[in-house]
């Protein structure tokens, strides 16, 4: 992750007068960070941190997946109409499935041909999965290529767009609240200085930065309705009867904006999570039901710890390394904060910025 953040930082520093699509570049960074864990290598973009057609196509595919997964489909509510596919949702999903299958099949076949070990000599996750695929001991532990591709799809789709969109929302909020941004930068300058980049080991010493991250998760949860659940058996919850087989949605977005729980719930106020604030002990890891951006219980997000670290490191690195001017004549006062519809919480308008380096020049060199 640290190396990918460095690549992103250098790419932004070299943007010059060209407006940078922050969400797109963050998506490349997050995708390649996860790919390094799973595959031992980068999979999209070029080595300078920018995107390419492959990166743009992959992000578009993930966004389309989240939109189709979250769209209102009348066949889900009136079973006799499901087979008619009146809205064309099933047809679009099948077409998208073919594109994802081609993308993931290429990754899988290339990995089988080019070997399994990275430059550090360690075996990556995909190599381990392929070895299970090749296992013929009859013990029931074999994985098919289809199962491996399904796992890759889950990891990529769940960990890339969610991370990049959360960081994009955070930067937008900080641009709109310069006093909060200044306080976060003051903390970073005190702990990190101006002669190096933020390291993951710095994060525990940045309480205000962590409060900014929590407030971003509160106002802009990456999955506002969490993921759909199915009731295995009939039950009663707070007087409501839930029949077996019901689809259940948890409105994470509304819970975190409940005026009975949060003061000024629509305001971006990170100090609410600091000592002396209204919720200093509330965490985002599923133990406090006022704030559950990753879900809770046995079905809590499996990548929660990695996701939190990625979001913290990216936000800290960006605001430490750059001043951000809005592109296309926008101002902090008029910056749109409209949300796009889908399973994940995207900005309706991409955040376009002019990044200006604020650290020593050698920090941006490879």
N, C-alpha and C positions, 0 to 999 in steps of 0.2 A: 504494500500500500504506500509506504513512504516513497519508493522510487516513482510510482505513478503520480503521486502528488507533485514530486519534483518536475516530472515531464509536463504536467499541467501548468505549473507555475512558469516554466520557461516558455511555454506556448503563449500564455497570456502576456508575458513580458514583451514578447516579440510581435504582438498584434499590431502595434503602431496605431495608425489612424483608422484602421479597419474595425468596425464594430464587432464585438465578440458575442456569439450566442452562448451565454454562460451555461444554459441547460444542456445544450448539445455537447459542449466540451466536458462538462461534468459527467455526462453519460458515458463518453469514451473512457474517461478516467475510471469510473466505477466498474464498467464492463471489463476493462483490462486488469483491474485489481483482482476481481473475482476470477478471471481467466488464469491469472498467474497461480492462484491457489489450486484451481481445478486442473489446468492444463500445463502449467509451468511456462506459459508464454502469453504474449499479447495476441488478440484476435481481431481487433478493429483499429482503424486509425493508422497514422504513421508514427514513426519514432520520435517526432517532435511535439506530440501531444494534440495535434489537431485532428479533425475528423476527415473521413474520405467517404466515397459513395457507399462503401460497405458499412461504415459506421452509421451513416444517415439512414440507410435501409434498415439496419438492425433496430435502431431506436424507433423508427416508424412502425416496424413490426410489433415491438413490445407495446407501444402506445395503442396501436390498433387492437391488440389482444386485450388490453385492459378496458378499452372502450366497449368492445363486443361482450366481454365478460360481465360488464356492469349495466348493459343496456336493458331497458324494459322490453321483455319478450312475451307477447300475449300467450304464446304456447306454453309458457311455464305456469300460467295461472288457469288456462282452459285446456286441459290435456287433449281433448278431441281435435284441437286446432294445431297441435304440435307438429304433426306430420305434414301439414300444409306449408309451414315455414312462410307465413304471410309477410313477414318483414324482411325475409332474406337473411336472417342472422345465421342460420345453420349453413347456408351456402357460403357466406363470407368466412365463417370459421373454417370450413373445409378448404377453401382456397388459401387461407392464412396458414393452415396446418401444413400444406404442401411446401410453402415457402420456408417455414421453420424447419421442416424435415430436411429439405435440401441444404440449408445452412448448417444444421447440426450434423448431418451425414458427412459433409465435407470436413468438419472439424474432427469427427471420429475417425474417418479413413486416413486423414493426414497424420493423425497421432499414431495410428497403427503402423504406418509406413516409416515415419521419421524417428521412432524410438520413444522411450518413456522417461528418460531422465533429463533434468534440467542441468544448467551449468554448475549448480552446487552439488550435484550428484544425488539429490533426493528424488524419490519417486512421487509423482503428483497423484491427485485423486483419480483422474481419468485412467491413468495407467493401472491403478489398483482395481478399478471397476472392470477394465478390459481383462485383467488377469482372472477375475471371477467369471467373466464371460468365457474364457478359455478353459476354465476348470472342468474337468470331465470325471471327477471322482464319484459322481452320482449322489452326492450328499444333499442335493437340493439347493445349493448355494449359487448356482449358475445365474448369470444375468444375460438377457438377450440385448442385442443392439437397440431394439425399440425401448426397452426399459432404461438403458443407459441414456439414450437421447431424451427420454421423458424426465429423468433426473437432472440432466444438464439444462433443459428448458425451465424446470422449476427454479433452479439456482440462479440462472441468468435473469429470468423475468421477475423473480421476487427481489433480487438484490441490486439491480442496476437502476431501473427507472425510479424506484422508491427512494433510493439514496440521492440520486441527482435532483429529483424534484424537491425533496426536503431541503437540500442545501440551497437550491435556487430560491425557494420561498424565504429562507433565512436571510440571504443576502438582500432580497427585495425589502424585507422588513427593516433591516439595519440601515439601508439607504433612506428609507422613509423616516427613520428615527435617529438622526445624527448624534444626539446626546448619548444614546445607548451604544452606538457604534464607537464613539470616542472613548467611552468607559471600557469597552471590550478591548480596544486597541491599547489603551493605557496599561491594562493588565498584561497583555501580551508583550508589550515593550519592556515592562518591568521584569517579567519572567524569562523571556526569550532573548530580548535585545534586538539589535538591527543588523547583526553580522552573520546570522544563520537562519535557516528555516525552522518552523515548529516541528518538534519531534513528538512521537506518540508518548514518550516518557514525560513530556511537559504537561500533558492533559490533566493529571490529578492536581496540579498546582494552579489551575485556572477555574476557580469556582464561578466567576461571573460568566465566563464562556459556557460553562456547563449549564448555567441558568438560562442563557440565551437558547441553547439547544433544546432544553426542556420546554421553554415557551414556544419554540417553533413546532415541536411535536404536538403541543396542546392546540395551537391555533390551526395548524396545517398538517394533520395526520396523513401519512402517505396512503393509507387505505381507510377512508372515512367511514365505511360500513364494515370494516374488518373483512373477513372472508365468510361466505355463506356456510352455515352448518346445517346438518340434518339431525333431527331428533330420532335417536335409536328406539325410543319407547315413549309412550304417552306419559306426560307429567304435568304438574301444576306449579307455576311460579308466581308468587305474590298474588294468588287468586285467579290467575289466567291459566286456562287449560290449553296445553300444547299437545295436539294429536301426534302420534307416531308418524314419522315421515315428513313432518313439517320442515320447511326451509326457514332457518332463523338467521337474522342479521342483527349485529350489535352496532348501534349508531355511535361509534367512537367519537365522531365529529361533534355530535350534539352533547354527549356526556361531558366533554372537555369545555363546552361553552355554557354549561348550566349556570344560570345566575343565582341559583340557590346554593351553589358550591363555590363559585368563583366571583370575586368582586370585579367589576368592569370586565366581563368575560370576553368582550370583543376587542379589547385593547392589548397591544403588545407590551407586556410589563414583566421582563425577566426577574426583576427584584422580588416578585412574589415567591420565588423559590430560594431566596437567600435567607440567612439567619435574621430573624426579626420580621420576615415577610409572612404572608398568610398561609403558605404551604411549604415551609422549608424542608420538610422531611418527605414530601411526596416524590416518588421515583417513577420511572417510565417502564419498569421491567415486569409489570403485571401484578405487583403486590398491593398497589393502591388503585382502587377501582374508579377514582376520580379521573385518572389519566392512564389509559391503556392503549397507546398507539401500536403496540406490538401484540395486543391480545393478552390473554391470561390463562392460567391453568395448564393442563396437559397439552393443549393445542396452541400454546404460545409460539410466536415466531421462532423457528429453529435458528435463524441467523441473527437474532436480536443483538447479541454481544458484538458481533462483527459489524452490524449495521450502525450501532451507536458509536463505535470507535471510528468508523469511516466518516460519519456525519460530523463528529466533533473535530476530527483532524482536518477535514476539508474546509469547514467554516473557519476554524482558527487560522489555517494556512492562507486562505484567501484574504481575510480582512487584515492579517498581519503583513502580507506582502504587497497589497495593492490598495490604492484609492480607486473608487469606481465612479466614473461619470456616466450618466445615462445617455444612450444614443438616441438619434432620431428626434431631437428636440424635446425629449421628455424631461420632466422635473420630478423631484421627490414628492411634491404635493399632488401631482397629477398622475403619478405612476399607477397603472391599473393593477388591481389585486383581484380581478375576476377569476373564478375557478372554472375549469373545463370539466365536462361530465365524463365519468368513467369509473372503473373499479379503483383506480389510483387518483390522487388529487393533483392534477396538473394545473399549471397556470394557463389561462385562456390565451394570453399573449406571452411569447418567450421573452425572457429578460435579456435585453441587448445592452451591452456596456462597453465603455472605453476604459480598460484597466491601466492605471498609472503606477509603476513600481515605486515603492517608498522605502526600500531597504538598500543596503550596500550593493553595488553592481555585481560583485562576485557571487552573491547569493543566487542570482538567476543564471549562472553559467553551469554547464554540465560538468 
